[in-house]
Amino acid sequence: MVEFAAARRWEPYHTPKNLAAALSVEAAELLEIFQWLTPEESARVMADAQTAHRVEDEVADVLAYLLQFCESLGIDPLAALSAKIDRNEERFPKP
């Protein structure tokens, strides 16, 4: 993603603020696909090829912006996830 953005000279625009905003917009576009579906319909969304393609595209956009955001702030996303899971294990112990 860094190379892709650099080749297009997008670095000046890829500030943490702008990347967080773009991430939010892309997440909203993913949500829009599911907005009026019932829980049952949402569980079957990947059965329709056209809708599945839209979902996959939005997931890719969300992931791309998240990775760029992490890069801009020097965050290791897998380490952050692991640390969060550890904290949640303590906060929400098994019954």
N, C-alpha and C positions, 0 to 999 in steps of 0.2 A: 504494500500500500504506500509505503514511503517513496519508493522508486516511481510508482505510478503518479503520485501527486507532484513529485519533483520534476518529472518529465514534462508536466503541464504547467509548471511554475505556480502551483497552488499554495505553496508553503505560507506566504503572507496572510492567506485567508484561513489557514488551519490553526487558528488559535484555540486554546481550550474552550473559551466561551462559544466560538462559532461551531466547533465540533460537538459540544454538548447540545447546542440548539439543533444542529443537523441530526444528531442521534435521536433527539426527542421527536422531530418531524417524521423521521423514518419509522420510529416505533408507533407513532400515530397512524401512519399509512398501513402498517401491519394490523393494527387494531381495527381500522376501517373495514377491512375484509370481513371481520367477525362481528361487526357492530350490531347487526340486527338478527344474527343467527341464534337459534335455540342452542342449548348445550349439546343436544343430540346432533344437530346440523353441524355445529363447530367440530365435533369429533369426527365427522365424515368429510371434512373439507378437502382432504388430500385425494379423495376418490374422483374428483372432477379435475381433469388434466389442466384445464385453463386456470382454474382457481389455485390448484397446486403450484403452478408456475408462478402465479402472482405472490403466493405465500413465500415460496423459495426466494424470489427476487427481493422481497422486503426483508426477509431474514438476512440475506446477504448484505443488504444496505445497512441494516442495524449493526451487524457484526463488523463491517468495514469501518463505519464511523466509530464504533466502540474501540476497535484496535488502534485507529488513528488518534483518538482521544487519549488512550493509555500511552501511546508513544510520545505524544506531545508533553505529557507530564511525568514521563519516566516510570509509569506504573507497570508492573508485571501482572497481567490480568489473571494468570493461573495462580500465582502466589497470593494475590488479593482474594481470589475465590477460596482457596484453601484456608486462609486465615479466617475468612468470614464463616466458613463451615465449622471450623473449630470453635469460634465464638458462639455460633448457634447451637452447637452440641451442648455447650455449658448453659446457655439461656433456656433451651428447650430440651431438657433431659427426656429420655425414653420413659414412658409410663411404667 
